[in-house]
Amino acid sequence: MAAAASGDPRFDTGRLCLDLVATAAGPPRGPGERVEPAELLDGPERLGVWLVRSGLVPPGTALAADHDWLDRFRELRELLRRLVRAQLDAQSDGAPADPAGTPGPGPALTSSLGSDLDRLNALAAPAPCVIRAVPGRDGTLVRALAGGPGCAALLSDVARDAIRLLTDPVARGRLRECEGDSCSRVYLDTSRGRRRRWCSSEICGNRERVARHRRRSTARTSRPSAVTRSSSPPAATATATNATASGQS
């Protein structure tokens, strides 16, 4: 996948709901570190772009996205972030596993997230968007929505994807957080051997490789040169030889 331009939404987490979470500004992991990613849903127009590029809305569909839509999608995004964070923390803390062997949040944590789960279930309750196959301009079949897409229906699509993810032990166990120094993206690790370390090898992976190369280069330049190391012993040997010769005389 080609690296996205700065500020462009990316769709490489493996799930629609995680792609929505990834549009939020991530917290810096240390003093002076830049935030990655930046806020991507900074207005209704950007929300409309995200809805189309995510595949929720076919290109060319008329959208009535306004600031109310933006606030509602941001609300869903924030509660998804908390629920996903709870699952990641449970995995790192070694919480008791469910029958499939995947760590679950545990009774206490599930209880503390009860209001978020209730809200997620409420957002998933409305009927999602109805899709239709219709002839395109060139005669090939294309996807269209039956009627204008409403905000509640679009939110339901994302909320239902989140419920499917969080209740699937196998998918839930593949949740990973990017190891990039300034990245907080969460993704599904579907790689062979589950060894994927970064949200994107082309972006965060490449940054790590560049940083590693710079560290090696700095270490090499900070070492004493071969000429300096090899010149010292002969000087010491010459001094010792002169001292021996003086003693013998």
Secondary structure, 3 states (H helix, E strand, C coil): CCCCCCCCCCCCCCCHHHHHHCCCCCCCCCCCCCCCCCCCCCCHHHHHHHHHHCCCCCCCCCCCCCHHHHHHHHHHHHHHHHHHHHHHHHHHHCCCECCCCCECCCHHHHHHCHHHHHHHHHHHCCCCCCEEEEECCCCCEEEEECCCCCHHHHHHHHHHHHHHHHCCHHHHCCEEECCCCCCCCEEECCCHHHCCCCCCHHHHHHHHHHHHHHHHHHHHHHCCCHHHHHHHHHHHHHHHHHHHHHHHC
